[in-house]
Amino acid sequence: MKTQDSFDKQAICRLCDSKSKLFHQSETSRFFKCPTCKGIFVDSSYLLDAETEEERYQAHNNDTTDPRYRKFVSPITGAVQASFRDSHLGLDFGCGSGPVITEVLREKGYQINTYDPFFDYRPEVLNEKYHFIACCEVAEHFHQPAKEFKLLKKLLHPKGSLFIMTDLFKGEIDFAEWYYKNDPTHVFFYQNDTFEWICKHFDFEKFEISGRLTTLYNK
């Protein structure tokens, strides 16, 4: 077991493979910041195993009928309804145990598949192509974000959209006091520059950020 002094001061970014320096260390975790994609990520030695991670998710109370929950996801459901017809096929990627985005959109007549590695493991839906993909409060949980974004890009039709909700880190935030890092299942954090890198590297046409919602537009 490593002592506090023997920990590495560098790590390889799990999004872009760049050498990254130690950014912040707390009593419970260590975080590195990538100089290339500007992502901030948890030391791999602190990543939870699948069983522990699932136990954490089981504790979430995701009631799809809760008006507050529906309002929270409304940036995605509203964007879908503004950009796509109900004849278009969508995917709720990382839908969790309470797929509220799916429920809201199906009530509006939309066709949408669900996928979650813990609660709705149906790998067959990853063989389809989608006009839109919703990824709500999921991207910060990616242990291997490069692998996940490669998959998400592959799943999109031309001119499709990837809707991602996550809390972005901004320079004026005191990371030591930032609530979002305190959840041990939150292991990769994004900045505006990170999504700019994702957009270019994975060959999206453009991206837009509005509050917690980032939209990546396929070519």
Secondary structure, DSSP 8 states (H G I E B T S, - for coil): ---GGGS-SEEE-TTT--EEEEEEE-SS-EEEE-TTT--EEE-GGG---HHHHHHHHHT----TT-HHHHHHTHHHHHHHHHH--TTSEEEEET--SS-HHHHHHHHTT-EEEEEBTTTB--GGGGGS-EEEEEEES-GGG-SSHHHHHHHHHHHEEEEEEEEEE-----TTS-GGG-GGGGSTT--EE--HHHHHHHHHHTT-SEEEEETTEEEEE--
